[in-house]
Amino acid sequence: MANVYGYTGKILRVDLTTGQISIDDTLKYKDFIGGEGMAMKIMWDEVAPGTKAYDAANKIVFGTGPLCGTGVPCSGRTNITSLYPGSPFNGVTSSHMGGYFATELKYAGWDMIVIEGKAASPVWLRIEDEKVTIEDARWMWGKGIFDTQAMIASFMGKEAQAAAIGQAGENMVNLSVIRTGASHSAGGHGGVMGSKNLKAVGVRGSGSVKIAADPKEWAELDKFLMSIIGANNQQVVPTTPQPWAEFSDKTSRWTARKGLFWGAATPPVETGECDPKDPQTVGLRTQKAVFDLGAGAEKYTVRMGGCSHCPIRCHSQLNIPQLEKYGLDPYVANTCVGYSGPRGVMAYGIKEFDGHGADSSIVGNAIGTSLADDYGVWCNYAQIGRDVKYCYDKGVFKRVLSAEEYASIPWDKLVKGDATFLIDFYDRVAFKKGEFSHIADGSAWIAERWNLGDEYWDDKAGKLWTRGGYPVHHSNEAGAQVGALISCFSNRDSQNHSHMNFIGSKLPINIQKKIAGEIFGSPDALDAPSDYKPMNIYKARFAAWSLNRSILHNSLTLCNWMWPMSVSHIKENGYRGDTGLEAKFYSLATGFKMTEKQLDEAAARCFTLFRAITVRQMGNSDLRKNHDQTTKWITKADKDKDGKEIKQFTPGTIQMTEDDMAIARTMLYKEYGWDEKTGAPSRASLLKYGLGDVAEDLAKRGLLPA
Amino acid sequence: MSDSKEKRVGLFEQEQSRRDFLKLSGKSAAGAFVALFLGSATTVFAKDGKEYRVWATPTGAIVHDPNRCVGCKRCEVACTVKNDGKASAYLSRIKVSRNQNFGVKGPSSAYAKADGQLGNFRIVAEVCRQCEKPACGNACPVGAIYTDAKTNARVVDANKCVGCGACARACAWHIPTVDVEAGVSTKCTTCGGDPACAKSCPTGAIRYLPFAEAEKFLWETDAVSGATA
């Protein structure tokens, strides 16, 4: 093979039905960048419409991209693409995990793994550089994810990284994860591995990723990036006033300050002032334990963890000795919804229990996180807790469970906030015990199974975004129509932070609007929080850019929880970041010169292909009507304390309107050149993106708009 | 364990351990022909006719603090991109990846409380100690390991190296690593006294210290860097 840079040049293909292992050429998919983009091409080409997530004919693609393994900051993520069993039409989705698996895969010489078929009995996949074998997993089957990883390292050596499922995945629980390392989960595809009798993938690599550029040029760009990078979610303002900072915002994730420690380190490590000019404190900026779990978590914090080659450590790693009382290891780690998802199952909060006093919430939360991470249960971006609450409050459980089963569930613990309820909960869910366990089928399926009706979908407290069965994820509360639109175009929660890493930066709104104007053509691309204006073209550009950057990052692979770098902490530069960095790194790493615009167009190609797969899988081209509609609570006016309606687009409300959202959809469709009536990719747009074969296929099926 | 606290006598104005000094003075220096090459290990032909290699003391060594390390492994790529023009964990001269999940000892039935990301979260990197009497250099059958002219770090001459791996096997910590793609061994050069790994660390967990100071961390009972001797 000629010299290949950035990429390894090889895709590993494994057919679990036949046991055949083969090698494919990465670069033939180069137009789709890598990771998610290439996976969409493979899913389009090779998985027939009508295939269900748990069918042997479904494929699951573990993908990295050309920047993964090169050391670009925040480039350690693995993209996993497959049909998603929680989707009412088994739509294609991507789940993502951080950790160290992706870089190890690259160093073993593989850009991606495409797995198809179904093994006759439980197996695991063993990858040691070019040597790939399918191994017997009979003794791993039934184990939790932690033990599974230890077993794989026992076979392969301590250097090995593994991606595994727990009992939930084995039992094909729709809401289950694939997980790696201490705390890195990809939500929604655990059951797909289970359906294939695939317990885990272990990988160990002694190779490298070659970089086309001169090392000095590469180091200079890395240095520049490190000079503008912020804290978690590219938040560039500290929580407390600092000598170097013009602003502070107590809601920021840049939590470091004098007197705040990793309290359980030996000796404790002070996060400190973290002057941005000191690159050797970048990893101390985000003390995430206190952000996620409250001030009481400081004393339990051993360190902050995260992913390969990322200086921003967003996973808190805790030592909570109280967990041993429940037979759990005292060490627990996670971040954001990895904590709040399990905590949300305690739908009425966690109160004092078992003598844990003021730390009850932390201990209870850690119980849930430990169990969810070992069994491999996913929370559907915290939706599972809201579904528990709805079904309990509305008497659904009483209606659909047998009296015997209902009586066996410790509801009193749930209601009074005793977090040991979670021990019972996760046991039922992971092992699919009883009717109750269907709570983890996903919202679309329980709505059907338990006949929940419009009231369920349109319940504001439920936060469900579409009838696709997924909830808000930085939606209308995040940039008005920008976030609202982004959430309409997914087959799961949108998993999109392109916009949040900008508007959540904690910079004052006037600065954000100025920068938005420079990127999107007008400051009107961004509304002030809770002071929304009707839709405009600049918001459509912002939304399309956000969608493109998300799939771009999942293709490169970069972390969309940090990238893009739209803003910075540098006052002298007007707090501007650099939205062209992805293209600069791509060009230097691969030697394929791409401008920012060209890379965004490649991302739009990938997103349009994703859209086409959705059309084909639904068997319906009217996505405006059948896919992109929100639930009704989003477009219903709020009421003030006197019961009077607060009119949309007046200060104090973030509610949308049906008419405005219809305009917003049209504007977004236009951005991509899709059919404005249906929102489906048009022939012209498919040709524009070099997807003529897709147009032909859709036309044959009667799914191409006229 | 170490000679570090003993008086050192310079050789070409470089510090040298007492045992090395004795080799020259007490045993055989009187009639020795000393072949000295600036920037290489010193070959000593002693009175008894045997050949000895004498290693000038390094000016410094790298130390890693497991308490501050966050396991990002930016050090590993900084090392290999700078020195090899490619990114690799296996090849890195600072070894984080191999201990990351299960510590130096690797997985055991007690993994949940042992070192590593799957245990107590402690991340122990292993670094080159730039040993006073480097087993790697002494084991090299072709004399490909020499002392860097500027820092006296023990470094590999890629043109001489035959990739046999004797250095990696001789090192108690297996720090030298044969680049499987290039077919030659590599080891820490300290980047001329300005190591890329230390500069790239986002928490200040890696430091390049004067040799005597580094030795305290690397060898003595309060060692915090790498597996203790």
Contacts between the chains, C-beta under 8 A, distances in Angstrom:
chain1	res1	chain2	res2	distance
A	69	B	87	5.6
A	70	B	77	7.1
A	70	B	81	7.8
A	70	B	87	5.1
A	71	B	74	6.6
A	71	B	77	3.1
A	71	B	78	6.9
A	71	B	81	6.1
A	71	B	87	5.1
A	73	B	74	7.7
A	100	B	73	7.5
A	100	B	97	7.4
A	100	B	100	6.7
A	100	B	101	8.0
A	103	B	73	7.6
A	103	B	89	6.8
A	104	B	89	7.2
A	104	B	97	7.8
A	107	B	88	6.0
A	107	B	89	5.7
A	107	B	90	6.5
A	129	B	180	8.0
A	146	B	112	6.9
A	146	B	118	6.3
A	149	B	101	7.2
A	149	B	118	6.0
A	150	B	102	7.3
A	150	B	107	4.7
A	150	B	111	4.8
A	150	B	118	6.3
A	153	B	101	6.4
A	153	B	102	5.8
A	153	B	106	7.0
A	153	B	107	4.3
A	154	B	107	5.0
A	157	B	106	7.4
A	158	B	98	6.1
A	158	B	99	7.0
A	158	B	101	6.7
A	158	B	102	4.7
A	158	B	103	7.8
A	158	B	106	3.7
A	158	B	107	6.1
A	159	B	89	8.0
A	159	B	90	7.6
A	159	B	97	6.1
A	159	B	98	4.6
A	161	B	101	7.4
A	181	B	101	6.9
A	181	B	117	5.6
A	181	B	118	7.4
A	182	B	117	4.6
A	182	B	118	6.4
A	182	B	121	7.1
A	205	B	89	7.4
A	205	B	90	6.8
A	206	B	88	8.0
A	206	B	90	4.2
A	206	B	91	7.9
A	206	B	180	5.3
A	207	B	88	6.7
A	207	B	90	7.3
A	207	B	180	6.9
A	207	B	181	6.3
A	208	B	80	6.7
A	208	B	84	7.2
A	208	B	86	4.0
A	208	B	87	5.9
A	208	B	88	3.7
A	208	B	90	7.9
A	208	B	91	6.3
A	208	B	181	6.4
A	209	B	86	6.3
A	209	B	87	4.7
A	209	B	88	7.4
A	210	B	85	7.4
A	210	B	86	4.7
A	211	B	81	6.3
A	211	B	85	6.6
A	211	B	86	6.2
A	211	B	87	6.6
A	215	B	81	5.3
A	215	B	82	5.7
A	215	B	85	5.4
A	218	B	81	6.2
A	219	B	78	8.0
A	219	B	81	7.1
A	219	B	82	7.0
A	265	B	67	5.3
A	265	B	68	7.7
A	266	B	67	6.2
A	267	B	67	7.1
A	269	B	67	6.6
A	269	B	68	5.8
A	269	B	203	7.9
A	279	B	199	7.8
A	279	B	202	6.8
A	280	B	201	6.0
A	280	B	202	6.4
A	280	B	203	6.7
A	280	B	204	4.1
A	281	B	202	7.4
A	281	B	203	7.1
A	281	B	204	7.0
A	282	B	202	4.1
A	282	B	203	7.9
A	283	B	70	5.0
A	283	B	72	6.7
A	283	B	201	7.8
A	283	B	202	3.4
A	283	B	203	4.1
A	284	B	202	7.8
A	284	B	203	5.8
A	302	B	120	7.2
A	302	B	121	4.8
A	302	B	122	7.8
A	303	B	67	7.8
A	303	B	68	7.8
A	303	B	69	7.7
A	303	B	70	5.9
A	303	B	121	5.8
A	303	B	123	8.0
A	304	B	70	5.6
A	305	B	70	6.2
A	305	B	71	6.0
A	305	B	117	6.7
A	305	B	121	6.7
A	306	B	70	6.7
A	306	B	71	7.6
A	306	B	72	6.4
A	307	B	72	7.6
A	308	B	72	7.1
A	308	B	73	5.5
A	309	B	72	6.3
A	309	B	73	6.1
A	309	B	74	5.6
A	309	B	77	5.9
A	310	B	72	5.7
A	311	B	72	5.9
A	311	B	74	6.1
A	311	B	202	3.7
A	313	B	70	4.7
A	313	B	72	6.9
A	313	B	202	7.9
A	317	B	117	7.9
A	317	B	121	4.2
A	319	B	120	7.1
A	319	B	121	7.8
A	329	B	112	4.3
A	329	B	113	7.1
A	330	B	113	7.9
A	331	B	112	6.9
A	331	B	113	7.6
A	331	B	119	6.6
A	331	B	120	5.7
A	331	B	121	6.2
A	333	B	121	7.0
